Amino acid sequence: MSTADSAAHAGTPLQPATTAVVAGRPAPTPDAPLNTPVVFASTFIGGGELEYGRFGNPTWTALEDAIGALEGGDALVYASGLAAANALIATLPVGAKVVAPNHAYLGSLTQLDEAQERGQLTRVYVDISDTDAVLAELDGASLLWIESPTNPALEVADLPTLIAAAHAQGVLTVVDNTFATPILQRPLEVGADVVLHSATKFLSGHSDAVLGTLIVRDAELHARLVNRRTILGATPGPMEVYLVLRGLRTLALRVERASQNAAELVARMSGHPALAELRYPGFGAIVAPVFPDAATAERFVAAAQLARFATSLGGVETTLERRRRWAGEVATIPEGLVRISVGIEHIDDLAADLLQALDAAAEA
C-alpha cells in the first residue's frame, strides 16, 4: 500500500499537490528506498503475477498507483499517448460511432480517420465547445471523445453536461486531460469513464520521456484495456516510466508556475498590433496567439530567443510553433495560429522575449 493510500484509508484525504509527491512510493519500512527502483527485466521468475515483461513491471505499478491516485481511478501506462488511444479504440465494436472534436490532438484524429478507412468505426466531428451540437450527435454513438481544452484551438467543453447526456444514452466517454492535468481538472469526478494523457507532456514535464496513460474506474473495462496493452505490445520501457514518475513529483508546482506565467503573458501581450487574436481558455499553461497570416506567425517564432521552436509541450521550458506547418493539421486551424506551451521561466524574462518577438513579427 502506498503512503497516499495509507493516508486516505486513515480518513485523511490528500490534496493533489501532496498526492503527486507521495503516491506510488515503497512502503516506509526501515532501510526501504524512498523512491521506487527502476526494474530492468524482460523476464521474471515463474509462479507469480509478472512472468514476462509485457505483462507488468514493478516500476510501472508505482507510476500507475501515482497517476491513478491523482485522477481518482485505476491507471495503465503505455508506450505513448497514441498507444493508449489505440488501445481504447481497439476495444470498440466494429461499426461503432465515435463523436469527437473537430479540433484535437492531430495523432488522435488521424487514428480515428484511419479506423474509419478500415471500416472499424464511423467518426463524427463536432465543435466540442458547442454543447447542443455535441448532444445532437450522441444518438447511436458508442464513444464520446472529449478533449478540453482542445489542441491547439483551446476550446473548452462543458464536461458535466456532455458526460451526463452521454451516460443517459449509454455512450462511453473519454476525456483527454493532457492540457489541464489532474491538478486543474479531474474528469472521473464528473462521471467520465476514461481519462487519457500523453504523459510525455505535463505529467513528465521535462521533455525527456515518451509515455501515455489511461485511467478508468470500471473493473471490466480495466481488464479489457490490460488485455489490449498486452496483445498489442504497447508497453513502456522502465526507464521512461521512472522518468515520468520522477517528473510527476513536481507536477503541482510546475502547473502552478506555468499557469501563472501564461495568465500574465496574456495580460502583457493583449492588444499588440501584430496580433489578430489571442486565445487563452482562462486556465492552464497553453496560449495561442493568432497572427494575420503564416508569414507573420513565422517571423514571431523565428524572433523568439528564450522560447524554443519545438513541437511538443508541457515541459519546464517554453516552446512554440505554428501549427499549420504540419500538413495534416486541420484546415480550420488558422494559418497564423502559434501554440505556446508556457514554461516556468521568470515571467519578466519570458515576457520580454515574446514581446520583442511580437515587435519583430509586426515589421513587414
C-alpha positions, 0 to 999 in steps of 0.5 A: 500500500502506498503512503497516499493510500495509507493516508486516505484509508486513515480518513485523511484525504490528500490534496493533489499537490501532496498526492503527486509527491507521495503516491506510488512510493515503497512502503516506509519500512526501515532501510526501504528506498524512498523512491521506487527502483527502476526494474530492468527485466524482460523476464521474471521468475515463474509462479507469480503475477509478472512472468514476462515483461509485457505483462507488468513491471514493478516500476510501472505499478508505482507510476500507475498507483501515482497517476491513478491516485491523482485522477481518482481511478485505476491507471495503465501506462503505455508506450505513448499517448497514441498507444493508449488511444489505440488501445481504447479504440481497439476495444470498440465494436466494429461499426461503432460511432465515435463523436469527437472534436473537430479540433484535437490532438492531430495523432488522435484524429488521424487514428480515428480517420484511419479506423474509419478507412478500415471500416472499424468505426464511423467518426463524427466531428463536432465543435466540442465547445458547442454543447447542443451540437455535441448532444445532437450527435450522441444518438447511436454513438458508442464513444464520446471523445472529449478533449478540453481544452482542445489542441491547439484551438483551446476550446473548452467543453462543458464536461458535466453536461456532455458526460451526463447526456452521454451516460443517459444514452449509454455512450462511453466517454473519454476525456483527454486531460493532457492540457489541464492535468489532474491538478486543474481538472479531474474528469472521473469526478464528473462521471467520465469513464476514461481519462487519457494523457500523453504523459510525455507532456505535463505529467513528465514535464521535462521533455525527456520521456515518451509515455501515455496513460489511461485511467478508468474506474470500471473493473471490466473495462480495466481488464479489457484495456490490460488485455489490449496493452498486452496483445498489442505490445504497447508497453513502456520501457522502465526507464521512461516510466521512472522518468515520468514518475520522477517528473510527476513529483513536481507536477503541482508546482510546475502547473502552478508556475506555468499557469501563472506565467501564461495568465500574465503573458496574456495580460502583457501581450493583449492588444499588440498590433501584430496580433489578430487574436489571442486565445487563452481558455482562462486556465492552464499553461497553453496560449495561442496567439493568432497572427494575420497570416503564416508569414507573420506567425513565422517571423514571431517564432523565428524572433523568439530567443528564450522560447524554443521552436519545438513541437511538443509541450508541457515541459519546464521550458517554453516552446512554440510553433505554428501549427499549420506547418504540419500538413495534416493539421486541420484546415480550420486551424488558422494559418497564423495560429502559434501554440505556446506551451508556457514554461516556468521561466521568470515571467519578466524574462519570458515576457520580454522575449515574446514581446520583442518577438511580437515587435519583430513579427509586426515589421513587414 
